[in-house]
Amino acid sequence: MRRLITVGSVKGAPGVTTTVLALAAVWPDRADHGVRPVVVEADVSGGDLAVRFGCPHTPGLLDVATSAHQEQPGSLLAAATDLPFGVRVVASPAGGGACGEAVRLVAGPGQRVLRGDESDRGTVLLDMGRIGDDASGVVEAAEAVVLVSRGGADALAHAYAHFSEAGPRVERYVLAVVGPCPYAAGEITATLGVGRVIFLPWDPKAADVLAGRASSALRARGWRASPLMAAAGAAARQLSGTDEVVTKGLSGDLAGLAAVPPPGGHLRRAAGLAPKESAS
């Protein structure tokens, strides 16, 4: 079955859709047996992608929701379309109304359409906009919840309030801080009680591409890498479970020669390969 990752905010417009698209664009090829992720617009206030990119919203979220009660629900991928930079999306129309009811269905019985059958592989990234009670079903079921926030004290105060109400579920949260932030990751985790923090830099050029205002390559690696896409790539590797931490310095060099084990791990004796530890 597909894994569910929800992405949303609790206050303002910190760039949830941009964050979701960036994660999907750089999702690791080695994750999910090579199956590309699917972005689903599940915002009760309506979607933006159909207008931004001129793509159809039918089939889309409303069709997924309609099939939720059918004995043989339709395929999620049948409702997906490709954006110019290769991201698959299930779009929804602008405005609330029908979208609100569709999100409630998707958060309930429609989850089986999102997850698919036992043989289905991949990841569904749900663009929730502002996380509210209508989305509580998918937030409860998600393997990870990415809360997008600005980095100022006022925005982080709202994130803190949300984490405080999350209870044990806070272990599944990742805080994505967009733009400038005067606080270090350790200070944020200690104060807010969230275990994982990622920083996504302000990057107007990449944001314009993800918003359909410009057309250029989204580079995540190399010396010409986009700052946003490089950071999103690191976050995507964490979320997909494909991230690896290489032991550096003298300890790492000696471990690579099978001389000493890496700190906290066991030496892997594989010819030509430096030992690595899976990130937690």
C-alpha positions as CSV (number, residue, x, y, z in Angstrom):
1,M,0.0,0.0,0.0
2,R,1.1,3.6,-0.5
3,R,2.3,5.6,2.4
4,L,0.6,8.9,3.3
5,I,2.4,12.1,4.2
6,T,0.3,15.2,4.9
7,V,1.7,18.7,4.5
8,G,0.0,21.7,5.9
9,S,0.1,24.8,8.1
10,V,-1.8,26.2,11.1
11,K,-1.6,29.9,10.3
12,G,-1.2,32.2,7.4
13,A,0.2,31.2,4.0
14,P,3.8,30.0,4.6
15,G,4.2,28.2,1.3
16,V,2.5,24.8,1.7
17,T,1.9,24.1,-2.0
18,T,5.4,25.2,-2.9
19,T,6.8,22.8,-0.2
20,V,4.8,19.9,-1.4
21,L,5.7,20.3,-5.0
22,A,9.4,20.8,-4.2
23,L,9.4,17.5,-2.2
24,A,7.7,15.6,-5.0
25,A,10.0,17.0,-7.6
26,V,13.1,15.7,-5.9
27,W,11.7,12.6,-4.3
28,P,14.5,9.9,-4.4
29,D,14.4,7.6,-7.3
30,R,15.4,4.7,-5.1
31,A,12.4,5.2,-2.8
32,D,9.2,3.2,-3.2
33,H,10.7,0.8,-5.8
34,G,11.2,3.7,-8.2
35,V,7.5,4.8,-8.2
36,R,7.0,8.5,-8.4
37,P,5.0,10.2,-5.7
38,V,1.6,11.7,-6.2
39,V,0.6,15.1,-4.9
40,V,-3.1,15.3,-4.0
41,E,-4.6,18.8,-3.5
42,A,-6.8,18.2,-0.4
43,D,-7.4,21.8,0.8
44,V,-11.0,22.5,1.9
45,S,-10.7,26.0,0.5
46,G,-10.0,24.7,-3.0
47,G,-7.0,24.1,-5.2
48,D,-4.5,26.3,-7.1
49,L,-2.7,23.9,-9.5
50,A,-5.4,23.8,-12.2
51,V,-5.3,27.6,-12.6
52,R,-1.5,27.9,-12.2
53,F,-0.7,25.3,-14.8
54,G,-3.8,25.1,-17.0
55,C,-4.2,21.4,-16.1
56,P,-7.6,19.7,-15.8
57,H,-9.2,19.2,-12.4
58,T,-11.4,16.6,-13.9
59,P,-10.6,13.8,-13.3
60,G,-9.2,15.0,-10.0
61,L,-10.0,15.2,-6.3
62,L,-13.8,15.3,-6.7
63,D,-13.6,12.0,-8.8
64,V,-11.5,10.3,-6.1
65,A,-14.0,11.4,-3.4
66,T,-17.0,10.2,-5.5
67,S,-15.5,6.8,-5.9
68,A,-14.9,6.4,-2.2
69,H,-18.2,4.7,-1.5
70,Q,-18.1,2.5,-4.5
71,E,-17.6,-1.3,-4.1
72,Q,-14.7,-1.1,-6.6
73,P,-13.2,2.4,-6.2
74,G,-11.4,4.0,-9.1
75,S,-7.6,4.3,-9.4
76,L,-5.9,7.3,-7.8
77,L,-3.4,7.4,-10.7
78,A,-6.3,7.6,-13.2
79,A,-7.1,11.0,-11.7
80,A,-3.5,12.3,-11.8
81,T,-1.9,14.6,-14.4
82,D,1.7,15.6,-15.0
83,L,2.9,19.1,-14.3
84,P,5.6,20.6,-16.6
85,F,8.4,19.6,-14.2
86,G,7.4,16.0,-14.0
87,V,5.3,16.0,-10.8
88,R,2.1,13.9,-10.8
89,V,-0.8,15.7,-9.2
90,V,-4.5,15.1,-8.4
91,A,-5.9,18.6,-8.8
92,S,-9.0,20.1,-7.3
93,P,-11.1,23.1,-8.5
94,A,-10.7,26.6,-7.0
95,G,-13.1,27.6,-4.2
96,G,-14.6,25.7,-1.3
97,G,-18.0,24.1,-1.3
98,A,-17.5,20.8,-3.2
99,C,-13.8,20.7,-2.2
100,G,-14.7,20.7,1.5
101,E,-17.0,17.7,1.2
102,A,-14.4,16.0,-1.0
103,V,-11.7,16.4,1.6
104,R,-14.0,15.0,4.3
105,L,-14.6,11.9,2.1
106,V,-11.0,11.5,1.3
107,A,-10.0,11.8,4.9
108,G,-12.5,9.0,5.7
109,P,-13.6,6.2,3.4
110,G,-11.5,7.7,0.6
111,Q,-8.3,6.7,2.3
112,R,-8.5,3.3,0.6
113,V,-8.4,5.1,-2.8
114,L,-5.3,7.0,-1.7
115,R,-3.5,4.0,-0.3
116,G,-4.6,1.6,-3.0
117,D,-4.2,-2.2,-2.8
118,E,-1.5,-4.3,-1.1
119,S,0.4,-4.4,-4.3
120,D,0.4,-0.6,-4.8
121,R,3.7,1.2,-4.1
122,G,4.6,4.8,-3.8
123,T,3.9,7.8,-1.6
124,V,0.9,10.2,-1.6
125,L,1.8,13.8,-0.5
126,L,-1.4,15.5,0.6
127,D,-1.4,19.3,0.3
128,M,-3.8,20.1,3.1
129,G,-3.4,23.9,3.1
130,R,-4.4,24.8,6.7
131,I,-4.8,21.7,8.8
132,G,-8.3,21.6,10.3
133,D,-10.8,19.2,11.8
134,D,-11.9,18.2,8.3
135,A,-8.5,16.5,7.7
136,S,-8.2,14.8,11.1
137,G,-8.7,11.4,9.5
138,V,-5.7,11.6,7.2
139,V,-3.6,13.4,9.8
140,E,-4.2,10.4,12.2
141,A,-3.4,7.9,9.5
142,A,-0.3,9.6,8.0
143,E,3.1,8.1,8.4
144,A,4.4,11.7,8.7
145,V,2.9,15.1,9.1
146,V,4.9,18.1,7.7
147,L,3.9,21.3,9.4
148,V,5.1,24.3,7.3
149,S,5.8,27.5,9.2
150,R,7.7,30.8,8.9
151,G,10.6,31.2,11.2
152,G,9.5,34.1,13.3
153,A,8.5,33.8,17.0
154,D,4.9,34.6,16.2
155,A,4.6,31.8,13.6
156,L,6.5,29.3,15.7
157,A,4.2,30.1,18.7
158,H,1.2,28.8,16.6
159,A,3.2,25.7,15.7
160,Y,4.0,25.2,19.4
161,A,0.3,25.4,20.3
162,H,-0.5,22.8,17.6
163,F,2.2,20.4,18.8
164,S,0.9,20.8,22.4
165,E,-2.5,19.6,21.3
166,A,-1.1,16.7,19.2
167,G,-0.2,14.5,22.1
168,P,1.7,11.3,21.2
169,R,1.2,12.1,17.5
170,V,3.8,14.8,17.7
171,E,6.4,12.0,17.2
172,R,5.3,11.8,13.6
173,Y,5.6,15.6,13.0
174,V,8.3,17.3,11.0
175,L,8.5,21.1,11.2
176,A,9.5,22.7,7.9
177,V,10.6,26.3,8.5
178,V,10.4,28.4,5.3
179,G,12.6,31.5,4.9
180,P,14.7,33.3,7.4
181,C,14.8,32.0,11.0
182,P,16.9,33.3,13.8
183,Y,16.8,30.0,15.8
184,A,18.9,26.9,15.5
185,A,17.3,23.5,15.0
186,G,18.3,22.3,18.4
187,E,16.6,25.3,20.1
188,I,13.4,24.8,18.1
189,T,13.2,21.1,19.0
190,A,13.9,21.7,22.6
191,T,11.3,24.5,22.9
192,L,8.5,23.3,20.7
193,G,8.8,19.6,21.5
194,V,9.0,18.4,17.9
195,G,11.7,15.9,17.0
196,R,12.6,16.9,13.5
197,V,13.1,20.3,11.9
198,I,14.1,21.1,8.3
199,F,14.9,24.5,6.9
200,L,13.8,25.5,3.4
201,P,15.5,28.7,2.2
202,W,13.7,31.6,0.5
203,D,14.4,30.9,-3.2
204,P,12.3,33.1,-5.6
205,K,13.6,31.5,-8.8
206,A,12.6,28.0,-7.8
207,A,9.4,29.2,-6.2
208,D,8.4,30.9,-9.5
209,V,8.9,27.6,-11.4
210,L,6.8,25.7,-8.8
211,A,4.1,28.4,-9.1
212,G,4.0,28.2,-12.9
213,R,5.3,31.7,-13.3
214,A,8.6,30.6,-14.9
215,S,10.0,27.7,-16.9
216,S,13.4,26.4,-16.1
217,A,15.2,23.3,-14.7
218,L,14.8,22.5,-11.0
219,R,18.3,21.5,-10.1
220,A,18.8,19.7,-6.7
221,R,22.4,18.7,-7.0
222,G,25.7,20.1,-8.2
223,W,27.3,23.5,-8.0
224,R,24.3,25.1,-9.8
225,A,21.7,23.5,-7.4
226,S,18.8,25.6,-6.4
227,P,19.0,26.3,-2.6
228,L,15.3,25.4,-2.2
229,M,15.5,22.2,-4.2
230,A,18.7,21.1,-2.5
231,A,17.1,21.5,0.9
232,A,13.9,19.8,-0.3
233,G,16.0,16.9,-1.6
234,A,17.5,16.4,1.9
235,A,14.1,16.6,3.4
236,A,12.6,14.1,0.9
237,R,15.4,11.6,1.7
238,Q,14.5,11.8,5.4
239,L,10.8,11.4,4.7
240,S,11.2,8.5,2.3
241,G,13.6,6.7,4.6
242,T,16.4,6.7,2.0
243,D,18.7,9.2,3.8
244,E,22.1,8.0,4.8
245,V,24.7,9.7,7.0
246,V,28.3,9.2,6.1
247,T,30.9,9.1,8.8
248,K,33.3,11.9,8.2
249,G,36.8,12.8,9.3
250,L,39.5,10.4,10.4
251,S,37.0,8.0,11.9
252,G,35.2,7.8,8.6
253,D,38.4,7.3,6.6
254,L,39.6,4.5,8.9
255,A,36.2,2.9,8.9
256,G,36.3,2.9,5.1
257,L,39.6,0.9,5.3
258,A,37.9,-1.6,7.7
259,A,40.1,-0.3,10.5
260,V,37.5,0.9,13.0
261,P,33.7,0.8,13.1
262,P,31.8,4.1,12.7
263,P,30.6,5.7,15.9
264,G,27.4,4.1,17.2
265,G,27.4,1.5,14.4
266,H,28.9,-1.8,13.3
267,L,31.5,-2.0,10.5
268,R,30.2,-3.3,7.3
269,R,33.0,-5.3,5.5
270,A,32.1,-4.7,1.9
271,A,34.9,-4.3,-0.6
272,G,35.2,-0.8,-2.0
273,L,32.3,0.6,0.0
274,A,32.6,3.0,2.9
275,P,30.3,1.9,5.8
276,K,27.2,4.1,6.3
277,E,24.6,4.3,9.0
278,S,20.9,4.7,8.3
279,A,19.6,8.0,9.7
280,S,17.0,7.6,12.4
